[in-house]
Amino acid sequence: MAYASSTDCVGPIAQSIEDIRIVLNVMSGKDIKDQTSYASAEISQAQLLNSEGIKTVGYFKNFIESPAIDPKVKADFLQAIEKIKAKGIEVKALDFFESETLVSTYYTLAMAETASNLSRLDGTNYGNRIEGDNLKETYSVTRSENFSEETKRRIVGGNQVLSQGFSDEIYLKGLALRDTISSNFEDDFKNVDIILSPVTPNTPPKIGDSLKDPHAMYLSDAYTVGFSLGQLPTLTVPQGTATGLQITAAKHNDELVLKFANFLKDTI
């Protein structure tokens, strides 16, 4: 079941870069029954050992200078940057959209798509059905009982965004912002080969704590949602900071992401 169709993609979890390479080769390529797929060449093991194509790495200055970032995450990230520089790679500080803009744009579009995608789960054709005294009550009880509080929050938010009087002001503005963000990435990748960032601004919360403060939970996605909006290949590695490092390349450059991950393995 799709959550937000325009940003959803398969994200394999593995213990090694080699395992990621194998899974990626199986997943990738053109599927005539999947309009979101495209033709691509397999990535060989030998290709990952050659990092000569990576000359320049960028990072978003406003992410690292944000008052919201945990001091330990910031210090660890800057230390990782110094180790990369020591290997002879040029590092550039880039300007990007503020975290609040990225998060609000992503959740505006994601919630709208969620409301649309989950509308089918009414117990009639899809989903577990809970009978009520009449059809209206059956729909209401089925959806209220089967969805979690967070799911219902996102459906309500999505319906609000798509409702008359709000769609032009909010949803269409979100679509325009996504195009601008994507264009910004295209410009950035004319100057750098890889963009590196922490995965989240703060260390992971205890289980259940994030649900107590939805706003804080959404803001924890500040460093990841921009790459989803840009539809870019991104890999998270458990190195560098307490929240890991995020490696991103230009569209269709999955091989470069894996190459740099392999490079980091022996650098940090």
C-alpha positions in Angstrom: 0.0 0.0 0.0 1.5 3.3 -1.1 2.0 6.1 1.5 3.1 9.0 -0.6 3.3 7.8 -4.2 5.6 10.5 -5.6 8.3 10.0 -2.9 7.9 6.3 -2.1 10.7 4.0 -3.1 12.3 0.7 -2.0 14.9 1.2 0.7 16.9 -2.0 1.4 18.6 -2.4 4.7 21.8 -4.5 4.8 24.9 -5.2 6.8 27.3 -4.3 4.0 27.7 -2.1 0.9 28.2 -5.3 -1.2 24.8 -6.6 0.0 23.2 -3.2 -1.0 24.9 -3.5 -4.5 23.5 -7.0 -5.0 20.0 -6.0 -4.0 20.1 -2.8 -6.0 21.1 -4.8 -9.2 18.1 -7.1 -8.6 15.7 -4.2 -8.1 16.9 -1.8 -10.8 16.2 -1.8 -14.5 13.2 -1.2 -16.7 9.9 -3.0 -16.0 7.3 -2.5 -18.7 4.6 -2.8 -16.1 6.1 -0.2 -13.8 6.0 3.4 -15.1 8.3 4.6 -12.3 11.2 2.4 -13.5 13.9 3.1 -16.1 16.7 1.3 -17.9 20.0 1.1 -16.0 23.2 -0.9 -16.1 24.3 -3.3 -13.4 26.9 -2.1 -10.9 29.9 -4.4 -10.6 31.9 -5.0 -7.5 35.0 -3.7 -9.2 33.3 -0.3 -9.9 32.9 0.3 -6.2 36.6 0.0 -5.6 37.3 3.0 -7.8 36.6 6.4 -6.2 38.5 8.4 -8.7 35.4 10.0 -10.0 34.6 11.7 -6.7 36.5 15.0 -6.6 34.2 17.3 -4.6 31.8 16.8 -1.7 29.3 19.4 -0.5 27.3 19.9 2.6 24.5 22.2 3.5 25.9 25.0 5.7 22.5 25.9 7.2 22.0 22.3 8.3 25.2 22.3 10.3 24.9 25.9 11.6 21.2 25.5 12.7 20.6 26.0 16.4 18.4 22.9 16.3 21.3 20.5 15.7 22.7 18.5 18.6 26.2 19.8 19.4 27.6 16.3 19.4 26.1 15.5 16.0 27.6 18.8 14.7 31.0 18.2 16.1 31.1 14.6 14.8 30.0 15.7 11.3 32.6 18.4 11.1 35.3 15.9 12.2 34.2 13.6 9.4 34.5 16.4 6.9 38.1 17.0 8.0 38.9 13.4 7.5 37.5 13.6 4.0 39.6 16.7 3.3 42.7 14.9 4.5 42.1 12.3 1.7 42.5 15.1 -0.9 38.8 15.6 -1.6 37.6 19.2 -2.0 34.7 20.1 0.3 32.3 22.9 -0.4 29.7 24.5 1.9 26.3 24.9 0.1 23.2 27.0 0.7 19.9 25.3 0.9 16.3 25.8 2.0 15.5 26.2 5.7 14.5 23.0 7.5 11.0 24.3 8.2 10.4 24.9 4.5 11.5 21.4 3.6 9.4 19.7 6.3 6.3 21.7 5.5 6.6 21.1 1.8 7.2 17.4 2.2 4.3 16.9 4.7 1.9 19.0 2.6 2.4 16.7 -0.4 2.8 13.5 1.6 -0.3 14.0 3.6 -2.3 14.9 0.5 -1.2 11.7 -1.2 -1.8 9.7 2.0 -5.4 10.8 2.2 -5.9 9.8 -1.4 -4.1 6.5 -1.2 -5.8 5.4 2.1 -9.3 6.4 1.1 -9.8 2.9 -0.4 -9.5 1.3 3.0 -13.1 1.7 4.0 -13.9 -2.0 4.7 -15.9 -2.4 1.5 -13.4 -3.4 -1.0 -10.2 -3.2 1.0 -9.3 -3.4 4.7 -10.8 -5.0 7.7 -14.5 -4.2 8.0 -16.2 -3.3 11.3 -20.0 -3.3 11.1 -22.0 -0.4 12.4 -25.7 0.3 12.6 -25.7 1.8 9.1 -23.4 2.3 6.2 -22.1 5.7 7.3 -21.4 4.4 10.8 -19.7 1.3 9.3 -17.3 3.5 7.3 -16.6 5.7 10.3 -16.0 2.9 12.8 -13.9 0.9 10.3 -11.6 3.8 9.6 -11.4 5.1 13.2 -10.7 1.7 14.7 -8.2 0.4 12.1 -6.0 3.5 11.7 -3.5 4.6 14.3 -3.7 8.2 15.7 -0.8 9.3 13.6 -2.3 7.8 10.4 -5.6 9.6 11.1 -3.7 12.8 11.8 -2.1 12.6 8.4 -5.4 11.7 6.6 -7.1 14.7 8.2 -4.2 16.9 7.3 -4.3 15.7 3.7 -8.0 16.2 3.3 -7.6 19.7 4.6 -4.8 20.4 2.1 -6.9 19.1 -0.8 -10.2 20.7 0.2 -11.8 23.6 -1.7 -10.2 26.9 -0.8 -6.9 25.3 0.4 -5.7 23.3 -2.6 -4.6 26.3 -4.6 -3.1 28.1 -1.7 -1.3 25.2 -0.1 -1.1 22.1 -2.3 -0.2 23.8 -5.5 2.3 25.9 -3.7 3.9 22.8 -2.3 4.2 21.3 -5.9 5.9 24.5 -7.0 8.3 24.4 -4.1 9.2 20.8 -4.9 10.1 21.9 -8.4 12.3 24.7 -7.0 14.0 22.3 -4.6 14.7 19.8 -7.4 16.1 22.6 -9.6 18.3 23.7 -6.7 19.8 20.2 -6.5 20.5 20.2 -10.2 22.5 23.4 -9.7 24.3 22.0 -6.7 25.4 18.9 -8.5 27.1 21.0 -11.2 29.6 22.0 -8.5 29.8 18.8 -6.3 29.8 15.1 -6.9 28.3 14.1 -3.5 26.3 15.8 -0.9 26.9 14.7 2.7 24.7 15.4 5.7 23.8 14.0 9.1 20.6 11.9 9.0 18.8 13.8 11.7 19.7 16.9 13.7 19.2 15.1 17.0 20.1 11.7 18.6 17.3 9.1 18.3 14.4 9.5 20.8 13.3 6.7 23.2 10.7 4.4 21.7 7.3 6.1 22.0 8.6 9.6 22.9 8.3 10.9 19.3 4.5 10.2 19.2 4.0 12.5 22.2 5.2 15.5 20.1 4.2 15.1 16.4 5.7 18.5 15.5 9.1 17.5 16.9 8.8 14.1 15.1 8.2 15.9 11.8 11.1 18.2 12.3 13.4 15.2 12.9 13.0 14.5 9.2 14.4 17.9 8.3 17.7 16.5 6.8 16.1 13.7 4.8 12.9 15.0 3.2 14.7 17.4 0.8 16.3 14.4 -0.9 13.0 12.7 -1.1 11.5 15.7 -2.8 14.4 15.9 -5.2 14.0 12.2 -6.0 17.7 11.5 -5.5 19.6 8.3 -4.7 20.6 8.4 -1.0 22.2 6.0 1.3 22.5 6.1 5.1 25.6 4.6 6.7 26.1 4.1 10.5 29.3 6.1 10.6 30.5 9.6 11.4 27.8 10.7 13.8 25.4 9.2 16.4 22.7 9.4 13.7 24.9 8.2 10.9 25.8 10.0 7.6 23.6 10.5 4.6 25.3 10.2 1.1 23.4 11.7 -1.9 24.3 11.9 -5.6 22.5 13.4 -8.6 19.6 11.5 -10.2 20.5 8.1 -11.6 23.9 8.2 -10.0 23.3 5.3 -7.6 26.8 3.9 -8.4 28.4 7.1 -7.2 26.6 6.8 -3.8 27.9 3.3 -3.3 31.4 4.3 -4.4 31.5 7.0 -1.8 30.1 4.8 0.9 32.9 2.3 0.2 35.4 5.2 0.3 34.0 6.3 3.7 34.3 2.8 5.1 38.1 3.2 5.1 38.2 6.9 5.8 36.1 7.4 9.0 
